[in-house]
Amino acid sequence: MPMIPKETVDRVLDATQIEDVIGDFVSLKRRGANYMACCPFHNEKTPSFSVSPSKGIYKCFGCGKSGTAVGFLMEYESLSYTDAIKYLAKKYHIEVVEKEETAEEIARRQKNESLFLVSEYAVKFFSSALSDGEGRSLGWAYLKSRGLEDETIRHFQLGWASSSRTALSEAARAAGYKEEYLIDSGLCYRKNDGRLNDRFYERVMFPVHSPSGRVIAFGGRTLKSDKTVAKYVNSPETEIYVKSRSLYGIYFAKNGITRKDKCILVEGYLDVISMHQLGITNVVASSGTSLTVEQVRLIKKFTTNITIIYDGDSAGIHAALRGISIVLKEGMNVRIVLLPDGDDPDSFCRKHTLEEVESFISANERDFISFKSDMLMAEAGNDPIRKAEVINDIADTVAMIPDAIKRSVYVGNVGKKFALEQDILFSRITATRKDMLLADRKQSDRQSQSDRTGGNTVSENEVLHRESPDAGTPGIEDALLAPCERELLGFILEYGREPLAFPEDSEFFSDPQYTVAEFIDASLSEDDASFANTVYRKIYELYFEMYDNGMTSAQICQRLMSSTDEEVVAVVSDLLIEKYDITVEDYRKSLTSEQTILVKFVPRAVLAYQLKKLDRMLKEQTALLNESPMNGDEVLGILEKVNNLNKARNMINNKLGRI
């Protein structure tokens, strides 16, 4: 695929005015140096969507979405990064000349495009077949019997595959489509005798769309009651269709999901279609497969909230239970709705009005703890062993949640529900998280440590030692140092190129003056230290790479906020955008100048960081005394180190007292 040269991307980003771009879609009102609006990504009456022209970023303090102009276009218009850059280039009259692809890349792209084209031909072929003859009398009649309206059938591009086993292949070849693409798309297969057969025949057809709306696969439902005939036949996986990464209805639901800030997840094609027809348009289906991590991550592009609606029978209950852990582990919020036994979303929607269905969902949404505990405790009966297993199971599910605060809240809920001490639950959760983190991150942890230590790998004990209440947060491995590193990074991003005008009698005075970024970097270099937390270290290194190339602070922040690394964008946006502008402004005015803030608080932040590191080292030395058998000389050596560390702490505390 052609690539846009980095120089062109930089020109586009430099030319972009975020208020100009977002103003094309949202009515912005100036408030001080920024602009405010009602958020386009969730319903609200009081504006909480802030746009900062000076920083080139936006943030909603209601739903938490944030980013640059590029990120806004990707989120709001569902564009790829490349297409968003092209949109901005056109807006600012910048010519985009893309680099040539390799022969292999061209061949791959052309093949994929051919698969899309033959799939789109098949959609039209099946839709046309539904309109007359066999399709009208069988397929159309069936869809109408399921309560589907003509517009719904057209909207979802439903169709009919005739009883002939060669109808599609013959028509497609006559239209000029090559046999290899009919086979590679999964629409046809070659028999042992060499003849080409259609995969789908005598079935109602449900096209599967990509998030951008292109047809990538099909599902075909038989109308026969013969148990020897498979109820559904689905496309095999192809270059353009991977089942575990696809969701039925995502193209039709993505705007509704964004608008409602919630995705409703059901099981089948008709469940999705009936709910959309009723007016509930934020609905997708896993299409007969168990929910996968890739499917959850696809939903996460549009919302962090999922409501699972499954049948009220045993199979539906256990399907919902399986999906909970996957959703929680991805940092998303999950609620469950069970329909009355005997109903599925399709049949339930056909029996009720929109208001009744929405009211039922609202009244019956349950958090995963109450749902899981009620379901599993009912199965456990009065057996105390099984009850204990259920509580352990629920604690293990809580352990999946990456956010430490959410985990703590849920521990409180579980403790109250089962009359248990929270310490007992925390002990189980900590053990489970250690096992989970070792399994999930062992390889990346070893590689990261190897890169930092020149090839020496990290032991399991070291991984466990780093576990902390915040360890589940991506990129945060050392919760003790994280607040200090975050504060230092905030000063660098906000004021990196500002000079630090220390008075001549200050111990920090230098000639020429340090900038904020240089002062912090020099202070860390003295200790031969780097940030302990991966995400903060990554941003720090990216910042100084651009700083050393002469980029301005605004340009650096713009590049960081345009990163494809979601962790980097999330941290940078939180650090750059201040929610309480009035409070911060009043605080600043209470000091003589911005220079006063920097001269006073930047050194304090550095010293506080050094103090925390000394605290860590003292704990480690003390632990050695308590844990390991030693001879007298070894004990004296550690005591000497402790004494030196305490002296260093006193020196830093004295400096802090003088600032």
Secondary structure, 3 states (H helix, E strand, C coil): CCECCHHHHHHHHHHCCHHHHHCCCCCCEEECCEEEECCCCCCCCCCCEEEECCCCEEEECCCCCEECHHHHHHHHCCCCHHHHHHHHHHHCCCCCCCECCCHHHHHHHHHHHHHHHHHHHHHHHHHHHCCCHHHHHHHHHHHHHCCCCHHHHHHCCCEEECCCCCHHHHHHHHCCCCHHHHHHCCCEEECCCCCEEECCCCEEEEEEECCCCCEEEEEEEECCCCCCCCCEEECCCCCCCCHHHCCECHHHHHHHHHHHCCEEEECCHHHHHHHHHHCCCCEEECCCCCCCHHHHHHHHCCCCEEEEEECCCHHHHHHHHHHHHHHHHCCCEEEEEECCCCCCHHHHHHHCCHHHHHHHHHHHCEEHHHHHHHHHHHHHCCCHHHHHHHHHHHHHHHHCCCCHHHHHHHHHHHHHHHCCCHHHHHHHHHHHHHHHHHHHHHHHHHHHHHHHHCCCCCCHHHHHHHCCCCCCCCCCCCCCCHHHHHHHHHHHHHHCCCECCCCCCCCCCCCCCCEHHHHHHHHHHHCCCCCCCHHHHHHHHHHHHHHCCCCCHHHHHHHHHCCCCHHHHHHHHHHHCCCCHHHHHHHHHCCCCHHHHHHHHHHHHHHHHHHHHHHHHHHHHHHHHHHCCCCHHHHHHHHHHHHHHHHHHHHHHHHHHHC
